[in-house]
Amino acid sequence: MAANTLTKPHVISEPAVLGGRTFAGIQSQRLFNWQFLVLASIWLLLALIELFGRSFIPVDETRYVTVAWNMHLSGDFLVPMLNGMPYSDKPPLLFWLINLGWSVFGVSDWWPRLLTCLVALGNAWLIMLLARRLWPQLQQTPMHAALMLSGTALWAALGTAVMFDMLLALFTLLGMLGLVMAMQDRIRAGWALFAMAIAGGLLAKGPAIFLHVLPAMLLAPWWLRSRAMNWRYWYAGAGAASAIGISLALLWAIPAALHGGEHYAQAILWGQSAHRLVNAFAHQREVWWYLPLLPILFFPWLLWGALWKAAVSMRKNGLDEGTRFCLSWLGSTFVLFSLVSGKQIHYLLPLLPAFALLAARVLQETPKVQHRQGLPVLLVIVGLAILLLHPPAWVEDHPATAWVVHIPTWTPLLLIAGSAGLWFGFRNRLQAKLWALALVSMLLAGVIHLGVIRAAGTAYDVRPIAHHLEHLEQIGVPLAHAGPYPGIYDFIGRLQQSPQVLDRPHLSQWFAEHPEGRAVIYFNRKNPLDGLDLEFLQDYLKMQVGVVDNAQWETWCSAHPANCGRPGSRPLTSGH
């Protein structure tokens, strides 16, 4: 191939791919149409429901907002801190964005969660741009892809979750858009976007961004197998863009490593990522762990008969480049994450755009669908509603889920009536049924937040104890925390200083030095409360959490010396 491959290598000239249109024609399409505006409005309404339906859920959300709160208190935006120590588990971008909003709107509970909602809308906009690049001749596919992404139940349920995966999905989509642009008519702009995606992904969730964007880039000879390409230039461009992205992320990482100390430097530059990939310190699972979760990950679309019928038909007709691109992205990344030691279902959230794009393309050849093709989805909804109405006895008896008996009756009834009404109330047209299923997922997410999570009460809502600790701090009472402390109460209680973290054996000595102090203690079957009259007590997860003073602690330790680590006794682990 000629030496000018870098300037004219990837312009598509195949009418079969373009459908008779040029990529310049993409620019004439409106980025926002009425359907997208309706989708954005419904998404924001769902966000409001979720904002009123729950507080920050421990321990992840409460920890992350506390790290952002510590940034706000200290004014140090270089090294994230938790309990007075550098926090190396996550990079700082989410914490920066939270603080940016607080600097504009003031410190609030709603901004960190609304931020995730806005990032999700950004994903919907980017997936439309990418779909228009992949299939410019298919005018409905971009909106269908955005609808299927927003209407995936897991995506809707995490629409206001203060976590890093939605932000990582945004940079994954940006990287994929950059790849496609680099392969088509915007080479420099494409690699610039790819570099930004690498930098943003590294600052959002570390090296996980490489698992999401590099496989599709490396597999380009497969999804572009019909092209005559000089692949040396392709991989050179990708390598240069990756190097630039890494260099941009190092503008934070190197000063942070120098400022945070040797242990923090080793953790952010190598330790945390290597351990998560090879031998996870948390959430270690088997290789096959994700496979049985696929129906949950891709609900409701994977249970929709119309999708499977369209997939069989499309397979017979052959796969275009855009479809192969999505398959390489989805399949290779799924395999890599299955091989990674640490696994959580939300780690795959950045894969949902790949599935939404692929499913929207597959369904494009199905203008009309039938009511019965959605019955598996409705049966799952009905089954879930029945479980909410009449939970099994073992669920009611379990300490972590005893609150299910308080789920209001309207919750499952609304779920059944709303889902059936949405499905059968829309016409048997593809676009109408896509809207119906998307709204069913959003209804499910809203019902879970307003009905189920609210019924859990203080089991997942630490505002009561956090506000009690806030009151104690305001009147000058020293605070301690028995056992590991992931910053659960600091932000919600707006604590100016974290409680002192101690092991139970050292708590008596701390009380001797702080006779007016209070300590947060966890009680469960191993550490029973035994009717002790505390100044504050609430349910928390599958245990209880209380605030004790010196006299109460001594009374409890007298009855349970082994649990306190008293001399001559066998110390037990904390109930937390």
N, C-alpha and C positions, 0 to 999 in steps of 0.2 A: 504494500500500500504506500501511496505517496507520502512525502514528509509533512504535507499539510493536514494530516489526519486529525490533529488537535483542533483545527479550526473548522473542518467540514467533515467530521467522521460519522456523525450520528444522525444526520437529517433523514427522516423517514420519507421514502418515496413510494412505498407500496400502497396502492389504492385499497387493497384488501384490509390493511391495518387502519388506514385513515378514513376509510369510508368516503373517499372523494373530497375530504376537507383538509386544509392545511392547519398547522398548529397556530399560525397567526390568527386563525378564526376563533381560537379559544378565547383570545383576549376580548373579543366582542361580546362574549356571553356575560351576563350579569352575575357577579359573585354572590349577590343576595337576591333571592326571589321570594315570593310570598310564602311558599312552603317552608323555606328556611327560617323566615321570620316567625311563622307559627310555631315551628319546632323550638326555636330559641325561647319564645314566650312560655311554652309548656314546660320546657326545661327549667326556666327560672321559677315558675310556679312550683315545680317539684322541689327545687332547692329551698323555697320558703317553707314548704311542708316539712322537709327534713330539718331545717333550722329550728322550727318550733317543736318538732317531734322528739328531739333528743339533745343531749349535751355531748361533750367530747367523751368518747368511749375509751376506758382504760384497756391496756396500758399504753398502747402505741400512740393514739391521738393525744392523750394527756401529756405524754412525754415530749412529743414534738412541739406542741405549743409552749411547753415549759422551756424548752431550749430557745425558742424564739423570744420568749419573755425575758430570759436571762440576757439575751443580746440587747433587748430594749433597756433593761435595767443598767447594764454595764456600759453600753455604748461601744462595746468591742464587737465589731462585725467580721473580724478575721477568723477567730477560733470559736466555734460553738462550744457552749459550756453546759454541764449538767451536774448538779450537786457540787459546784465549785471546782470541777475537774473538766479538762477538755473532752468533748464528746466526739468520738471518732467514727461512730457507726454510720453516720450519714454526712454527705457534703452540705454546703450551706445555702444553696440556691433557694430552696423552699423557705428557709428561715429569713433570708434576705427579702423575699417577696412579701412575706407576712409583715415584716417590719416596715417595708415600703408602704403598704396599705395603712398600717397603724400611724405612720407619720402624716398621712393625708387625712384619714378619718378619725384618728384617735384610737386608743387601745380598746378593743371590743372582742367579744366572743364570735360575732358573726363574720368578721372579715376573713379569718383563716379558712373557714368552710365555704364562704362564697367564692374565695379565690379558686378553690378546686372546681367549683361549678363553672367559672369563667374559663378555666383551662380546658375543661371538657368541651365547652362551646368552641374554643379554638381548635380542638381536635376535629370537631365536626366540619369546621370551615376548611381545614387543611385536607381532610379526606375528600371533600368535593373538588378541591384543586387537583389533587392527585388523580382522582377518577377521570377528570376532564383531560388530563395529560395521557392517561392510559387508553381511554376509549373516547376520543373526541367526537366520533360519529354517533355515540349513544347519549342523547341529550338527557334522558331520565336517570341514567345510572348514578351520576354524582349525588343527586338528592336522595336516591334510594340507599346509597352507601351511608350517607350521613344519618338517615332515618334508622337504618339497621344498627349502626353503631350506638346511637343514643338510645335505641329501644332494646338493647341487650340488657337483660335483667341485672347482671353483675355490674355493668357500667352504670346503670341507673341507681343501683343501691349504693355505689361508692361515689356518687356524684358530688357529695359534699364532704367526703372523708378526708381528713387532714393526713394525707400520706403522699408518698413520692411517686407512685406508679402512674398516676394520671399525667403528671408533669413529664415523666420519662416517655410516656406514650406520645406526647406532643413533639418531643425532639426526635423520636423514632419516625414519626410521620414526616417531620421536616427533612430528616436524612433521606427517606425514601423518595420524597419529592425532588430532592437534590439529585439523587441518582438518575431518576427518569429525565429530569431536565438536562443533565450532563449527557445522556444518551441521545437526546433529541436535538434541540436547536439552541439551547442556552448553556453552553459548556461551562464558561467561567462562572456564571450565576449559579449553575447547578453544583459545582464543586464548592463554591462559597457557602451555599446552604448546607452542604454535607459537613463542611468544617464547623459551621455554627452548631449543627446537630451534635457532633462529637463533643464540642466544648460544653454545650448546654447539658447534654446527657451526663457527662462526667461530673458536672457541678450539681446535677439533680439527684443522681443515684450511683455515681461512680462508674466503674468499668462495665456494668451491666449493659450500657448502651452499645458496646461492641457486639454483644451476643444478639442484639436486635437488628443492627444495620449491616454488619460485615458479611454475614452469610449470603444475603441476597446480592451484595456487590460481588462476592467471589464466584457466585453461581451465574453471573451474567452470560457466560458462553452458552448456558443451557436455555435460559429464557429468551436469549437473542440468537438462537442457533441458526435462524434463517438469514443472518447478516454476515457479510464479509467484513471483519473488523481487525484492526491491529490492536490486539489485547495488551500489548506492552504499554501503549499510551493510556489505555483505560486504567490499568492497575497503577501506573505511575501517577495519574491524576488522583485516584483514590488514596494512594499512599501519601501524596503531598497534602491533600485536604485533611487526612487523618492527623498528620504531623502538625499541621496548623491548629487543628482543634485541640490536640493534646497540649500544645504550647500555650494556647489561650487559657486552658484550665490550670496549667502550671503557674500562671500569673497569680492565682490564688494559693495553690497548693504549696509552693515553695516558701513564700513568706509565712503561711500558716504553720508549716512544719518547723520553721526556725523559731517562731513565736510560741508554739505549743509544746515544745520539748521533744526529747528523743523518742519516748514511747508513742506520743501522738504522731510524730513524723513517720515512724515505722508503720503505724496502723493505717494512716490515710494513703501512704504511697505504695504499700504492698500487703501488709498483714491481713487487714479485714477482707480484702477482695480474694486473696489466695485461699484463706480459710473457708470463706463462703462457697467457693467453687469446688474445693477438693474435700474438705472435712468440716462441714458447717458446725458452728458452735451452737446453733439453734435451728429448729425446724428441719432436722435431718430426716430425709425420707428415702424410700426405695425408688428405683429408676422408673417403675411403672405407676407411681403414685398419681400422676396427673390424668392417666387414661380414664379411670372411672368418673372423674370429675368433668369430663368434656361436656356431657349434657347440661351440667350446671353452668359451666363457663360460657357456653354458647346458647343458653336458653333465651328465648323460646325457639330460635331459628332452627336448631338442629332437630327439633321434633316436628317441624312443619313439613308435611308431605309434599307440598309444591316444590320445595327446594330440592328434595331428593329426586323427584321426577324430572326437574329441569336439569339437574346435574347429569343424570343418565343420558338425557337427550343431547346435551352439549358435548359429552365425552365422545359420542358417536360422530359428531360433526368436527371434532378436532379442537385444539386449544390455541387461542391467539397469544401474542406476546404478553399482553397485559395479564391474562389469566395465568400464564406460566410464571410471570413475575410474582404474583400474589402467592402461588403455590410454593415457589422457592422461599419466599419470605416466611410464610406460615409454617411450612413443614420443617425447614432446617432449624429455625429458631425454637420450635417446639421440641425437637430432638435434643438440641443443646441444653435447654432448660431442664429436660428430663434427666440429663446426665449430671447436671449440677447437683451438689450434695444438698444444699438448703432449698426447700420448696414450700411455697405458700400459694394458694390459688390466685391471690391478687398480684403475684409476680408476673403472671401472664396477661395482665391487663393491656400492656402495649401490643399484644398480639391480636386483640379484638379488631383494630382497624384493618388488619390483613384479612381476617375472616369476613368482615363486613364488605370490603371491596370485592372479594371473591364471590360471596353470596349474591351481591347486587348484580354482578356481571352474569352469573349463572341464571338468575331469575329474569334477565332482560328479555329472554326469548319466551317468556310465559305471560302473555298479556292478560289472561283470564285464569282465575283459580276457583276452586270449589270450597264450599263450606266444610265439607267433611275432612278436607286435608288439614284443618286446624284442630280437629278433635283431640289428638294426642296432647296438645298444649292445654286445652280446656280440661282434659281428664287430670292432668298434673295439678292444675289450679284447684279443681274440685277436691282432689286427694289432700292437698295442703290445707284447704279450708276445713275439711273433716278433722284433720289432726289438730287444728286450732280449736275446733269446737269440742272435740272429745280426745284430748291428749292421752296416750297410754299411761297406765299407772306408774310404770317405771320412770317416765318423764316427770310426773308430779312428785315422785319420791326423791328424785335426784336433787342434791343441795343446790346445784347450779341452775336448775330450771324449775324449781318449785313454784315460781311466780306465774307459770303458764296458766294456772287456774284463774288468774286475774285478767286474762285477755278478754276484752269486751266482746259480746256476741256479735255486734255489728261488724267486727273486723272480718271474719270469714264470710258473712253474708254479703257484705259489700264486695268482697273479692270475687265471689261467684257471680253475683248479679252484674257487676261492672264488667267483668271479663266476657261473660256471655253476651251482654248488650253490645259491647264494642265489636265483638267478632261477627255476630249475626246482623248487627245494625249497619255494617258497611257493605257496599256492593261487591260483587264477585270480580273485581278488577284488581290487578296486581298492586297498583299504588294504594288503593283503598285498603286492601288487606295488610299491606306493609304498615300503614298508619294504625290499623286496628291492633296488630300484634305489638307494635312499639308502645302504644298507649296501655296495653295490657301489662307490659313489663313495668312501665312507669307507675301504673296503678298498684302493682305488686310492691314496688319499692316504697311508695307512699304509705300503703297500708302497714307495711312492716315497721316503718318509723313511727307512724301515729298510733298504731294499735299494739303491736307486739313489743317494741322496745320501750314504749311508755309504760306498758304493763309490767316490765321488769323492774321499774322503779329504781330504788337506790342500788340494786345489784350492778347496774351499769351507769349509774349517775352519782358521781362523787361530789356534787355541788354542796350537799348539806355539811359533810365533814370538812370540805375545803373552806367553806364560809365560817365554820366554827374555829378552824385554825387561824383564819384571818382575824377574827375577833380577839383570839388569844394573843396573837402577835401585836395587834394594835394597843393592847393594854400592857405590853411588855413582858409577857410570859415566855420563857425559853421553851423551845420545842425540840423534841427528839423523835426519831423514827426507828423502831426495832426491826432490823432485817433490811434486806436490799430495798432501795428506794428509787424507782424509775421516774421521779418527778411528777407524781400523779396529781398533787394538790397545789403546786406552786402557782401556776397561771390562773387556774379557776378561782383560787383564793386570793390572787394578786399578792402573794407573799413576797416580801422584800428580801427574804433570806430563806434558803432551804432548811428544813429541819435537820438537825445533826443526826447522821446515820450511824447507828450503833448495833452491835450484836446484843442479844438478850443478856449474856453474862456480864456485860459492862454497863447495863442500864441502872443497876442499883448504885454503882459508883457515880454515875452521872446525876442521879437523883440526889445523892449526898452533896454534890457540888452545886446542884440547882434545885433546892428543896421546893421552890414554887413552880417548878417546870411541869410540863405535860409531855407524855409520850404516846405515840400512835402504835397500837398493838393489834395484831390480827389473831382472831380466835376461830378454831375449827375443831374437828373431832380429835386431832392430836393435842390441841391446846384449847380445852373446853372453857367456856365462860363461867360455868357453874354458878349462875345467878348473881355474879358480882354486879353491884350497883355502880355503874359508871356515869360520869357526867355527860358522856356522849357515846352513842352506839348506833350503828346502822348496818344493814346487810351490804355485802360487797362480794361480787362474783359468787363463789360457792362457800363463802365464809362470812364472818362479821368483822368489822373494824371498829375499834373503840379508842377513846382518848382517856388515859388514866393519869392520876396524880401519884405522888410518892406513896401515900398511905394505901391507895388501892393496889398499886403494884406490889407492895410488901405483903398485903393480904393475899393476893393471888399467888405470889411466889411461895408463901408459906404452905399453901395447899398443893402447889405443883413445883417443888424444888428442882426436879429433873428438867422441867421445861425452861427453867430460868438459868440453868447452868450453875447452880449453887455448888459449893465445895462438897465433895463426897457423893455427888449425884451424877447420873449419866446425862450429859447435855443432849438436847434434841434440837433439830432444826426449827427455824422460825416457821410459823404458820403461813407466812407470805410466800 
